[in-house]
Amino acid sequence: MPKDHLNTVFKGALILSISSLVAKILSAVYRIPLQNMVGNTGFYVYQQIYPLYGIGMTFALNGFPNFISKLVAEQPDETSKSLIARRAFHILSGLSLVVFFGLQLGATWIAAHMGDVNLAPIISAVAWMFVFMPWLATGRGYYQGKFLMGPTAVSQLIEQVVRVAIIIMAAYFSVRLGWDNYRMGTWAMSSAPLAAICSSLIFTAFGLRYLLAPAPAPTHPLPSYRKLTKRFVIEGGTLCLVAAVVILLQLVDSFTVMRGLVHQGQLPEVAKALKGVYDRGQPLVQLGLVVATAFSATLLPALTDALAKRQPIEFKRQTQAMVHVSLALSMAATVGLVALMPQINRLLFGSLEGTTALRIYIISILFAALITTYTSVLQSLNEYTAMIISIIAGLATKVLANYIFVVHYGINGASAVTVLSLAVMFAVMWLGSPEDLQQVLLESGYLIKLLALSAVMGIVVILSCHQITALVGPILANTRGMAGIITVIGVLIGVLVFVAGAVYARLFTIREWLVLPYGKRLIKAVAKGKEHHS
């Protein structure tokens, strides 16, 4: 690969990574004020339908654009690139219309099987987003296939900003005007198609020129619609499935948690509020995943470069750095959030309801981060079999066990099954991956060091929080302001303990330290300290 072209790829990957990071933070953070404004039941109404939106946006943002970019990159000239994009648009249009009419006609049936027929108008509202999915996915895929990441990054940010603004406005007017929760939910989910319209405008010129104008004569043979559709289902479907793993688990929750709680003996209104409490875990897991995967993602271009240059030793080093950094950050985030959960729950959501369920749910960060990292490596190696089998195994675990566990153990059971499903998913993926990739987790006693360090950090944070609570007294400690102060102190203590322990135990190589924020400065500081003592 020419150096200039490689630099373009790296810059594009960086632009897309930054926009994805901002979009993910927005997507996680807005749900905290939303829950505070509309309460547990209002949050339940929104979260019940959110997975349908999430799946649609995963198709439009990650799965199909990545597949279409591959199709476009395979073509030898500009005419062939535009024609393959046109065919992809036609196939996706057919798929999206099937989904759209399925959701519109089946809204009442879907809502009834979620245990709440009042959700039907909200399902109808979010269905309109799928009408714009082909335009977005094809536009993003076309430009990514030409290594131009700017249009995808801009459309992604526009989509999130518009959607979040509409949701917060819907919550505000709901409180101000006294709307019921379902009316609020309908307006909030209307943000999905409205945001899709706004982000689609980025691709207006592309669409008018390549999708809607008369087709030019082909310069090279193109795959038939039949062969292309088959590739869409197998390759594109796999990419979509991988990208939507966590959202699919949430979709299972939408169909089982509320119904399971009612079967357990809870009144419907109580069950809705409890499901809203359970859903508090989702933005926390999202934020934890952003932290755990953002820095390891910076190694992806280097991984691609090592593969392109056929440098197996360098590829293994980069893979090890990715896995080690992702695992360490996800472990630290998981243990820290579990230790601080009572204070975080009070600070962000105003009560201690569901603290145990949230502590269990938070463990999802660890396995979801590992799945994301291993998926990136396996995709770069074109190893799809282990990914497909692992996702099927994890989803089967969730589908088969969730309702039973909710009936017996309430929202604690739902949290436990989510963690179990992700653990099964990762175990199957790890066992099905190449031997070199399996060994990355087991080399140099890394895992033992990390577990010991995380345990020490968790104990120190919990003891520190108990000490502060004892000093200020239980009444003051239960206020949101003091919960915030304790959380900040706990985070600082946790970071200091973890970093000091990582340096002392030599947890990371120099390469791995350099991936982390301020890693270079830390290496210099440690080196100076050694010189001073010697």
N, C-alpha and C positions, 0 to 999 in steps of 0.2 A: 504494500500500500504506500503510495507516494507520501512524503512528509507533509506537504501542504494539505493534502486531502485528509491525512490523519489528524492534523491540527484542527481542521474544520469539524471532523467527527467529535473530537474531544471538547471543543468549544460548544458545539451543539448539545452534547450530553450534559455539560455543565449548566447551560441555560435551562434545559428541560428539568434537570435535577433541582435547581433553585426554585423554578416556578412550581414544581410538584411539591416541594417542601412547604412553600408558602400556602399553597392550596390545601395541603393536608392539615396544616396548623389552623387555618380558617375553618375547615370542615369539622375539626375537633372542638375548637374553642367556642363557636357560636352556640353550641348546645347547652353550655353552662348557663348563660343568661336566659336562654329559652326556657330551661327547666325552672329557673328562679322566677320567671314571669308567669308561667302558666301552671306551675305546680306538677305534682307527680302524675295525676290523671291526664292533664294536657300533654305532658311529655310522653306518656304511654301512647296517646292517639297519634302523635307525630312518629314515634319510633316504630309503631306497628307497620307502617307503610314505608318507612325509610329504606328497608332492604330492596324494595322494588326499584326505587330511584337509584340506589347504590349499584345494583346490577346493571341497569341501563347505562349509567355513567362509566362503569368499568368497561362495558362493551365499546362505548364511544370514545373513551379516553386512553385505554391501555390495550385491551385484547385485540380488537379488530384493527385499530391503527397500526399496531406493531406487525400484524400479519400482512396488512395492505402495503406497509412500507417495504416488507420483504419482497412482495410481488413486484412492486414498482422498481426496486433496486435490481431485480433480476432481468429487467427489460433492457435491450441494447441501445435504444434511441428514444428521443423525446416523444415521437408519435406513438410508439408502443407503450410507453409509460402512461400517456394520457388515455389510451384505449383500454389498458388493463384497469386503470382507475375507474373508467366509465362502467366496465363490466362489474367491478366490485360494487359500485354504487347501485346498479340494478339488482344484484343479488341481495344486498343489504336492505334495499327498499322493500323487496318481497318479504324478507324476514321480519322487518320492523312493522310492516302492515299486519302480519299475522299476530305478532305480539300485541300491537295496539288494539285490534278488534277483539282479541282474546281477553284482554284486560277490561275493555269497555263492556263487552257482552257478559263477561263472567264476574264482574265486580261484586255483585250481590252474593254469588256463590262463594267467591274467595273470602269475602268479609264474614260470611256465615261460618266458614271453616276456620277462620281466625277467632271465632267465638263472639263476634260483635258486628251485626249487620249495619250499624251506623257508620262503619268505615267505608262503605261502598262509594259515596261521592268522592272521598279522598283518593281511592284507587283510580276512579275515572279521571281525576285531575292529573295525577302523575303519569297516566298512560300517554298523554299528549307528547311527553318528552320523547317517546320512541319514534315519533314522526320525524324528528330532526336528527336522530341518531345516524342514519346513513350519510347525510351531508357532513356532519361533524367528523365521523370516523374516516370517511374517504378523504376529506380535505387534510386532516391531520396525517393520515397514512401516506398520502401523496408527497407532502412536503418532507416528512421524515424519511421517505424512501430516497429523496434527493439530498438528504443530510441537512435540511433547513428546518431547524427546531423552533425558530422564532414564532411562526404562526401558531403552532401547537401550544407553546408556552403562553402566548398572549390570550388565546381563546380559553385556555384552562383558567387563567386568572380572572378573566371577565366573567366566566360562568360562575365561579365561586363567589366573587364579590357581589354580583347581582343577586344570586340566590340567597346568600346570607342576609343581605340588606332587606329583601322582601320578607324573609322569615321573621326577622326581628321586628319589622314594621307590623306584620300580621299579629305577632304576640303582643305588641304594644297596643294596637287597636282593639285586640281581644279583651285586654284588661281594662282599657279606657271605656269601651262601649258595651262591655258586658256580654260579649259573644259566648256561646257555648263552645266546649272544647272541639267539637267536630267541625263547626264552622271555621274556627281558628285553624284546624288541621287542613281543611280544604284549601284555604288561602295560602297556608305555609307550603303545601305541596304544589300549588300552582306556580311556585317559584321555579320548579324544575323546567317546565316547558318555556317559561318566560326567559330564564337564564340561558336555555339552549338556543332560543331565537337570537339573543344578543351575541352569544359567542359564535353563532353560525355566520354572523355578518362578516367576520374576518375572512371567510372563504367565499364571499360573494363573487369576486372577480374570477377565482379559480372555477367555481361552479358554472358560471355563465360561459366561460371559455371551453372547459373540458367536459362538463357533464351534460349541459343543456343545448349547446350549439351542435350543428350537424357534425357527425363523426367523420374524421379524415379517413382516407383509404389506408389500410394497414400496410406497413413496410416489412413486417415479419409475421410468421404464423403465431397466433395467440391460442392459449388453451381454450377448449370449448367451454360453454356455460356449465355443462354437466361436470366436467373435470374440475372446473374452478369451484363449483358449489361443493363438490366432495372435499376439496382442500379447505374450503371455508369451515365446513363442519368438523373435520378432523384436526387440522392444524390451528385454524382460528379459534375453534371451540375449546381446544386445550389451553391456549393462551388466555382466553376469557375465563375459563374455569380456575386456572391458577391465580389470576389477578383478583378473582371474586371470592376466594376461599372464606375469609372472615365474614363477609356479607352474607354468604349462603348459610352459614351457621346462624346468623341473626334472623334470616328468613325462617329457618326451622323454629326458632324461638317465637316468632310471630304467630305461628300456627299451633304451638303447643303450650307455652308458658301460661297464658291467661286461661285457656281451657283447663289445663292441669290444676291450676289454683282453685278454679270453681269446683272441679271434681273433688278436690281435697276438702271442700266444705266452706271455702271463702265466699262471701257475698260478691256478686259481679263488680260492684263499685270498689270494694276492698281489693279484689283481684287486679283491677285496672291500676289502682294506685301502687300495688306491690310490683307489678310489671314495670311501672314508671321508675320505681326505686331501683329495680334490677338493671334497667337501661342506663342508669348513671355510669355504669362501668364502661360503656362503649367509648365515650369521649376520652376517658382516662387511658384506656388501652390504645386508642389512636395516637394520643400524645406520646405515650411510652414507646410506641413503634416508630414514630417520627424520630425520636432521640436515638433509638437503637439501630435504625437502618440508614439514617441520613449520612453518617460519616463513612460507613462501610461502602455506601454506594459510590463514593468518590474513587474507589479502586476499580470500578467496572471498566472504564476505558483502558486502564492498564492491563486488565485481564483480557480484554478483546485484542489489544495490541500483541500480547504474549502469544495468544492463539494464532493470530494472523502471521506472526513471524516464526511460528513453530518452535517455541522455546518452552519445553515442558517443565524445566526446573523453575523458570521464572513464573510460569503459570501456577505451579504448585505453591510458590512463595506468596504470590498475590492472593490465591485462594485461602491460604492459611491466615493471612492478615485479615481478609474479609470476615472469615468465620470467627476468628478470635475477637476482633473488635466488636462485631455484632453481638456475640454471645456475652461478652463482658458488659457492654452497655445495657443490654436487655436484662441481664441478671441484676445489675446495680439498680436499674429503674424498677424492676419487679420487687426486689427486697426493700428498697426505699419506700415505694408506694404502700406495700403491705405494712411496714412498720409505722408509717405516718397516716394510715387510712382513717382512723377516727378523726384526726384533725383536718385532713383533706376533705372528708365528707361534710364535716361541720362548716368549713370555710367555703367550699364551692356550692353546696346544696342546702345548707342551713339546718341540717339535722344529722343524727347518727343512725337513721334507719338504714338497714341493709348493710351495715359495715362488714359483717362476716361474709355475706355473699359477694361483696365487692372485693374483699381481700382474696377470696378464692378466684374470682373472675380475673383479677390483675395478673395472675400467674400465666394467663394467655399470652401476655407480652413475650415471655421467654420463648415459647414454642413458635409463636407466629413470626418472631424475628428470625429464628433459625430456619423456618420454612421459607421465608422470603429470601434469605441469603443463599440457601442451598438451591432454591429454584433458579436464581440468577446464574449460578455456576452451571447447573444442569442444562439450562437453556443455551448457554454459550457453547456447551459440548453437543447440543442437539440430542440430548438424552431425555425423551419425553415419557417413556414407559413408566419409570418409577414415579414420576409426578402424577400421572393419571391414576395409577393404582392407589397411591397414597391418599389422594383427594377423595376417591370413591370410598376407601376404607374409613377415612375420618368422617365424611358426611353420613355414611351408613351407621356409624357409632352414634352420632348425634340424633339421627332420625329414630333409631330403634330404642335408645335409652332415655331421651329427654323427657317425654311425657311421663314415663314411669317414675323417674327421679323427682320431677316436679310434684307429682301427686304425693310422694312419700316425704320429700324433704323441702318442698317449696322452692323459693328462688335460690337457696343454697345448692339444691340439687341441679338446677339449670346451670349455675356457674361451674359446678364440678364436671358436668358432662361436656361443657364447652372446652374446658382444660383437657379433659380426657380425649376428646375428639382430635384436638390439635396435637396432643402427645402421640396418639396413634398415627396421625398423618405424618409427623416428623419421623417417627420410628420406622415406618414403612419406607419413607423416602430415603432415610439414611442407610437402611439395609439394602435398598435397591440401587444405591449410587456406587460408582467405581471405588475400588479398594483404597486408592490414594485419598479420595475425598472422605472416606470413612475415618482414615487414620488422622486426619487433621484435628479432630476433637480429642484424640487420645495421646498426642505427642507431648513429650517433655513434662508430664505431670501437670499440664495446664489446667485441666478440669478440676483436679483436687485442690490446687492453689486457689482457683477462682471460687469454689464452693466454701473453702475455709475463710477466705477474705470476705465474702458476702455475708457469711454467718456472723463474723465479728462485727462488720458494719451494721447489720440489722440489730444486734444486741445493744451496741453502743447507742444507736439512734433511739431505740425504745426506752432504754434506761435514762437517756438525756431528757426525753419527753416526759417521763414519769417524774423526774426530778424537778423540772420546770413547773409541772402541774401541782406538785406538792408545795412548791414555794409560793405560787400565786393563789392557791386555794381552788377548790372544785367549782365554785360559782363563777369566778372570773375566767377560769380555764375553759368553761363551756360556752363562752361568747365567741362570735365569729372573728372578732378582731384579735383576740388572744390565740385562737386556733391558727390564724394567719401568721402570727409572730412565732408560735411554736413550730409551724411547718417550715418557715424560712430558716430558723435556727437548726432544725433537724436536717434539712437539705444540706446546709453548709457543713455541719458536722459529718454527715454521711459522705459527702464529696471528699473532705479532707482525709477521713479515715480510709476511704477506698483508694484514693490516689497515693497516699503515703504507704499503704499496704502493698499496692501494685508495684511501687518503686522498690520497696524492701524485698518483696518476694520475687522480683524480676519476672513479673507476669507477662509483660510484652517485650517483643524485640524492638530495636530502634525503628525499624520500618513501620511497626504497628503504632508506636508512640507518635510518629510523624503524621499519621492519619487523623489522630485526635486533635481537637481544638487546644491550642497552646502547648501541644506536645513538644514542639521544637524548643520552646522556651524552657520547659521543664527539664529536657535533656541537658541543655546548657547549664541550668541552675544546679542540677545534680553533679555534673562534671566539675563545676567551679567548687562545689562543696567538698568533693573528694580531693581536689588540688589543695584546698585550704587546710584540710585535716592532715594531708600528707606533708 
